[in-house]
């Protein structure tokens, strides 16, 4: 699966590594939503690639590039500084599934949260401190409301 949207030299891609996975909704809906959030944050999309993968694939990246020997649901690699948005976002579908069960939400809701979490990092929102994490959660919730209310099914 690979979807690309080109609009005035802007590109948004969805790919997968080592797993059989398809987005649960129309890819164009994700593209519209992500672009909407980026514009809402007054940022400019250059290029963004989402790579959906397994725990083992993302763990290998975490160890190799970040020296973290842990499992994670998402790793974001920025290639520019805000207001420009360019980067790769790796998402472990295994972690998303487990976290959905852990937090008592649907897989789709957890996937949406993680997808937008990476975008928010690229928009300049860190989440290392308790206060930063609080702001990040608020931004995630706002974006999820937009998915539900503004972006048509």
ChimeraX commands (.cxc) that place a marker at each C-alpha (Angstrom):
marker #1 position 0.00,0.00,0.00 radius 0.5
marker #1 position 1.37,3.37,-0.94 radius 0.5
marker #1 position -0.64,6.52,-1.36 radius 0.5
marker #1 position 0.82,9.84,-2.36 radius 0.5
marker #1 position -0.81,13.19,-2.63 radius 0.5
marker #1 position 0.98,15.86,-4.57 radius 0.5
marker #1 position -0.30,19.39,-4.31 radius 0.5
marker #1 position 1.98,22.29,-5.08 radius 0.5
marker #1 position 5.07,20.11,-4.44 radius 0.5
marker #1 position 3.71,18.88,-1.08 radius 0.5
marker #1 position 3.70,15.16,-0.51 radius 0.5
marker #1 position 2.14,12.83,2.01 radius 0.5
marker #1 position 2.87,9.08,1.85 radius 0.5
marker #1 position 1.59,5.98,3.64 radius 0.5
marker #1 position 3.77,2.86,3.47 radius 0.5
marker #1 position 4.25,-0.34,5.43 radius 0.5
marker #1 position 7.23,-2.43,6.42 radius 0.5
marker #1 position 7.16,-6.14,7.28 radius 0.5
marker #1 position 3.39,-6.28,7.98 radius 0.5
marker #1 position 0.11,-6.73,6.17 radius 0.5
marker #1 position -1.79,-3.58,7.09 radius 0.5
marker #1 position -4.27,-1.22,5.50 radius 0.5
marker #1 position -5.62,2.00,6.91 radius 0.5
marker #1 position -9.13,1.42,8.30 radius 0.5
marker #1 position -10.56,4.44,6.43 radius 0.5
marker #1 position -10.14,6.02,3.03 radius 0.5
marker #1 position -6.56,7.27,2.64 radius 0.5
marker #1 position -7.76,10.59,1.26 radius 0.5
marker #1 position -9.62,11.22,4.52 radius 0.5
marker #1 position -6.35,10.83,6.44 radius 0.5
marker #1 position -4.56,13.11,4.02 radius 0.5
marker #1 position -7.25,15.79,4.34 radius 0.5
marker #1 position -7.21,15.51,8.14 radius 0.5
marker #1 position -3.42,15.66,8.50 radius 0.5
marker #1 position -3.19,18.61,6.12 radius 0.5
marker #1 position -6.00,20.37,8.00 radius 0.5
marker #1 position -4.17,19.97,11.33 radius 0.5
marker #1 position -0.89,21.19,9.84 radius 0.5
marker #1 position -2.61,24.28,8.42 radius 0.5
marker #1 position -4.49,24.84,11.69 radius 0.5
marker #1 position -1.11,24.91,13.44 radius 0.5
marker #1 position 0.07,27.48,10.86 radius 0.5
marker #1 position 2.73,25.14,9.50 radius 0.5
marker #1 position 3.66,24.20,5.93 radius 0.5
marker #1 position 3.80,20.59,4.72 radius 0.5
marker #1 position 6.80,19.77,2.54 radius 0.5
marker #1 position 6.86,15.98,2.75 radius 0.5
marker #1 position 5.64,13.47,5.30 radius 0.5
marker #1 position 5.92,9.69,5.20 radius 0.5
marker #1 position 4.12,7.34,7.55 radius 0.5
marker #1 position 5.65,3.87,7.83 radius 0.5
marker #1 position 3.44,1.29,9.54 radius 0.5
marker #1 position 5.46,-1.60,10.92 radius 0.5
marker #1 position 5.80,-4.32,13.57 radius 0.5
marker #1 position 7.18,-4.07,17.10 radius 0.5
marker #1 position 10.40,-5.79,16.05 radius 0.5
marker #1 position 10.95,-3.45,13.11 radius 0.5
marker #1 position 10.41,-0.32,15.22 radius 0.5
marker #1 position 12.45,-1.76,18.11 radius 0.5
marker #1 position 15.39,-2.21,15.73 radius 0.5
marker #1 position 15.10,1.45,14.67 radius 0.5
marker #1 position 14.79,2.54,18.30 radius 0.5
marker #1 position 17.99,0.70,19.24 radius 0.5
marker #1 position 19.97,1.63,16.12 radius 0.5
marker #1 position 19.12,5.32,15.84 radius 0.5
marker #1 position 18.05,6.40,19.34 radius 0.5
marker #1 position 19.97,3.95,21.56 radius 0.5
marker #1 position 16.71,3.01,23.34 radius 0.5
marker #1 position 16.27,-0.72,23.94 radius 0.5
marker #1 position 12.50,-0.48,24.44 radius 0.5
marker #1 position 9.31,-1.01,22.52 radius 0.5
marker #1 position 7.41,2.10,21.47 radius 0.5
marker #1 position 4.33,2.91,19.45 radius 0.5
marker #1 position 5.84,5.76,17.43 radius 0.5
marker #1 position 9.15,7.29,16.41 radius 0.5
marker #1 position 9.20,10.60,14.59 radius 0.5
marker #1 position 12.21,11.72,12.55 radius 0.5
marker #1 position 11.99,15.43,11.69 radius 0.5
marker #1 position 14.03,16.69,8.73 radius 0.5
marker #1 position 13.16,20.38,9.13 radius 0.5
marker #1 position 12.18,22.77,11.88 radius 0.5
marker #1 position 8.71,24.27,12.23 radius 0.5
marker #1 position 7.03,26.01,10.53 radius 0.5
marker #1 position 8.15,23.60,7.78 radius 0.5
marker #1 position 6.94,20.01,8.17 radius 0.5
marker #1 position 9.07,17.26,6.69 radius 0.5
marker #1 position 9.79,13.91,8.24 radius 0.5
marker #1 position 9.22,10.20,8.64 radius 0.5
marker #1 position 6.81,8.80,11.22 radius 0.5
marker #1 position 7.17,5.11,12.11 radius 0.5
marker #1 position 4.19,3.52,13.84 radius 0.5
marker #1 position 4.15,0.02,15.35 radius 0.5
marker #1 position 0.77,-1.52,14.60 radius 0.5
marker #1 position 1.51,-4.16,17.27 radius 0.5
marker #1 position 1.87,-1.41,19.92 radius 0.5
marker #1 position -1.24,0.40,18.70 radius 0.5
marker #1 position -3.26,-2.82,19.05 radius 0.5
marker #1 position -1.93,-3.51,22.56 radius 0.5
marker #1 position -2.37,0.10,23.70 radius 0.5
marker #1 position -5.95,0.16,22.42 radius 0.5
marker #1 position -6.73,-2.80,24.69 radius 0.5
marker #1 position -4.71,-1.32,27.58 radius 0.5
marker #1 position -6.51,2.05,27.40 radius 0.5
marker #1 position -9.93,0.60,26.57 radius 0.5
marker #1 position -10.33,2.32,23.21 radius 0.5
marker #1 position -10.86,1.01,19.71 radius 0.5
marker #1 position -7.88,0.18,17.51 radius 0.5
marker #1 position -9.01,2.88,15.09 radius 0.5
marker #1 position -9.18,5.57,17.80 radius 0.5
marker #1 position -5.73,4.65,19.11 radius 0.5
marker #1 position -4.31,4.62,15.57 radius 0.5
marker #1 position -5.71,8.11,14.95 radius 0.5
marker #1 position -4.20,9.37,18.20 radius 0.5
marker #1 position -0.77,8.02,17.30 radius 0.5
marker #1 position -0.95,9.29,13.71 radius 0.5
marker #1 position -1.67,12.83,14.88 radius 0.5
marker #1 position 0.80,12.58,17.77 radius 0.5
marker #1 position 3.64,12.34,15.24 radius 0.5
marker #1 position 2.35,15.35,13.30 radius 0.5
marker #1 position 2.14,17.37,16.52 radius 0.5
marker #1 position 5.77,16.51,17.32 radius 0.5
marker #1 position 6.74,17.81,13.88 radius 0.5
marker #1 position 4.69,20.96,14.58 radius 0.5
marker #1 position 6.92,21.61,17.58 radius 0.5
marker #1 position 5.05,20.04,20.50 radius 0.5
marker #1 position 7.33,18.01,22.78 radius 0.5
marker #1 position 6.02,15.67,25.49 radius 0.5
marker #1 position 8.99,14.97,27.76 radius 0.5
marker #1 position 7.72,16.81,30.83 radius 0.5
marker #1 position 4.38,16.43,32.56 radius 0.5
marker #1 position 3.30,19.90,31.42 radius 0.5
marker #1 position 4.38,19.23,27.81 radius 0.5
marker #1 position 2.52,15.90,27.84 radius 0.5
marker #1 position -0.60,17.69,29.08 radius 0.5
marker #1 position -0.43,20.16,26.17 radius 0.5
marker #1 position 0.19,17.28,23.74 radius 0.5
marker #1 position -2.88,15.38,25.00 radius 0.5
marker #1 position -5.02,18.51,24.63 radius 0.5
marker #1 position -3.80,18.98,21.04 radius 0.5
marker #1 position -4.45,15.30,20.29 radius 0.5
marker #1 position -7.99,15.57,21.63 radius 0.5
marker #1 position -8.65,18.69,19.53 radius 0.5
marker #1 position -7.37,16.89,16.41 radius 0.5
marker #1 position -9.46,13.79,17.15 radius 0.5
marker #1 position -12.57,15.97,17.47 radius 0.5
marker #1 position -11.77,17.42,14.05 radius 0.5
marker #1 position -11.54,13.89,12.64 radius 0.5
marker #1 position -14.98,13.11,14.04 radius 0.5
marker #1 position -16.70,16.42,13.33 radius 0.5
marker #1 position -15.14,18.28,10.43 radius 0.5
marker #1 position -13.55,15.71,8.14 radius 0.5
marker #1 position -16.41,13.87,6.34 radius 0.5
marker #1 position -16.58,10.08,6.32 radius 0.5
marker link #1:1,2 radius 0.2
marker link #1:2,3 radius 0.2
marker link #1:3,4 radius 0.2
marker link #1:4,5 radius 0.2
marker link #1:5,6 radius 0.2
marker link #1:6,7 radius 0.2
marker link #1:7,8 radius 0.2
marker link #1:8,9 radius 0.2
marker link #1:9,10 radius 0.2
marker link #1:10,11 radius 0.2
marker link #1:11,12 radius 0.2
marker link #1:12,13 radius 0.2
marker link #1:13,14 radius 0.2
marker link #1:14,15 radius 0.2
marker link #1:15,16 radius 0.2
marker link #1:16,17 radius 0.2
marker link #1:17,18 radius 0.2
marker link #1:18,19 radius 0.2
marker link #1:19,20 radius 0.2
marker link #1:20,21 radius 0.2
marker link #1:21,22 radius 0.2
marker link #1:22,23 radius 0.2
marker link #1:23,24 radius 0.2
marker link #1:24,25 radius 0.2
marker link #1:25,26 radius 0.2
marker link #1:26,27 radius 0.2
marker link #1:27,28 radius 0.2
marker link #1:28,29 radius 0.2
marker link #1:29,30 radius 0.2
marker link #1:30,31 radius 0.2
marker link #1:31,32 radius 0.2
marker link #1:32,33 radius 0.2
marker link #1:33,34 radius 0.2
marker link #1:34,35 radius 0.2
marker link #1:35,36 radius 0.2
marker link #1:36,37 radius 0.2
marker link #1:37,38 radius 0.2
marker link #1:38,39 radius 0.2
marker link #1:39,40 radius 0.2
marker link #1:40,41 radius 0.2
marker link #1:41,42 radius 0.2
marker link #1:42,43 radius 0.2
marker link #1:43,44 radius 0.2
marker link #1:44,45 radius 0.2
marker link #1:45,46 radius 0.2
marker link #1:46,47 radius 0.2
marker link #1:47,48 radius 0.2
marker link #1:48,49 radius 0.2
marker link #1:49,50 radius 0.2
marker link #1:50,51 radius 0.2
marker link #1:51,52 radius 0.2
marker link #1:52,53 radius 0.2
marker link #1:53,54 radius 0.2
marker link #1:54,55 radius 0.2
marker link #1:55,56 radius 0.2
marker link #1:56,57 radius 0.2
marker link #1:57,58 radius 0.2
marker link #1:58,59 radius 0.2
marker link #1:59,60 radius 0.2
marker link #1:60,61 radius 0.2
marker link #1:61,62 radius 0.2
marker link #1:62,63 radius 0.2
marker link #1:63,64 radius 0.2
marker link #1:64,65 radius 0.2
marker link #1:65,66 radius 0.2
marker link #1:66,67 radius 0.2
marker link #1:67,68 radius 0.2
marker link #1:68,69 radius 0.2
marker link #1:69,70 radius 0.2
marker link #1:70,71 radius 0.2
marker link #1:71,72 radius 0.2
marker link #1:72,73 radius 0.2
marker link #1:73,74 radius 0.2
marker link #1:74,75 radius 0.2
marker link #1:75,76 radius 0.2
marker link #1:76,77 radius 0.2
marker link #1:77,78 radius 0.2
marker link #1:78,79 radius 0.2
marker link #1:79,80 radius 0.2
marker link #1:80,81 radius 0.2
marker link #1:81,82 radius 0.2
marker link #1:82,83 radius 0.2
marker link #1:83,84 radius 0.2
marker link #1:84,85 radius 0.2
marker link #1:85,86 radius 0.2
marker link #1:86,87 radius 0.2
marker link #1:87,88 radius 0.2
marker link #1:88,89 radius 0.2
marker link #1:89,90 radius 0.2
marker link #1:90,91 radius 0.2
marker link #1:91,92 radius 0.2
marker link #1:92,93 radius 0.2
marker link #1:93,94 radius 0.2
marker link #1:94,95 radius 0.2
marker link #1:95,96 radius 0.2
marker link #1:96,97 radius 0.2
marker link #1:97,98 radius 0.2
marker link #1:98,99 radius 0.2
marker link #1:99,100 radius 0.2
marker link #1:100,101 radius 0.2
marker link #1:101,102 radius 0.2
marker link #1:102,103 radius 0.2
marker link #1:103,104 radius 0.2
marker link #1:104,105 radius 0.2
marker link #1:105,106 radius 0.2
marker link #1:106,107 radius 0.2
marker link #1:107,108 radius 0.2
marker link #1:108,109 radius 0.2
marker link #1:109,110 radius 0.2
marker link #1:110,111 radius 0.2
marker link #1:111,112 radius 0.2
marker link #1:112,113 radius 0.2
marker link #1:113,114 radius 0.2
marker link #1:114,115 radius 0.2
marker link #1:115,116 radius 0.2
marker link #1:116,117 radius 0.2
marker link #1:117,118 radius 0.2
marker link #1:118,119 radius 0.2
marker link #1:119,120 radius 0.2
marker link #1:120,121 radius 0.2
marker link #1:121,122 radius 0.2
marker link #1:122,123 radius 0.2
marker link #1:123,124 radius 0.2
marker link #1:124,125 radius 0.2
marker link #1:125,126 radius 0.2
marker link #1:126,127 radius 0.2
marker link #1:127,128 radius 0.2
marker link #1:128,129 radius 0.2
marker link #1:129,130 radius 0.2
marker link #1:130,131 radius 0.2
marker link #1:131,132 radius 0.2
marker link #1:132,133 radius 0.2
marker link #1:133,134 radius 0.2
marker link #1:134,135 radius 0.2
marker link #1:135,136 radius 0.2
marker link #1:136,137 radius 0.2
marker link #1:137,138 radius 0.2
marker link #1:138,139 radius 0.2
marker link #1:139,140 radius 0.2
marker link #1:140,141 radius 0.2
marker link #1:141,142 radius 0.2
marker link #1:142,143 radius 0.2
marker link #1:143,144 radius 0.2
marker link #1:144,145 radius 0.2
marker link #1:145,146 radius 0.2
marker link #1:146,147 radius 0.2
marker link #1:147,148 radius 0.2
marker link #1:148,149 radius 0.2
marker link #1:149,150 radius 0.2
marker link #1:150,151 radius 0.2
marker link #1:151,152 radius 0.2
marker link #1:152,153 radius 0.2
view
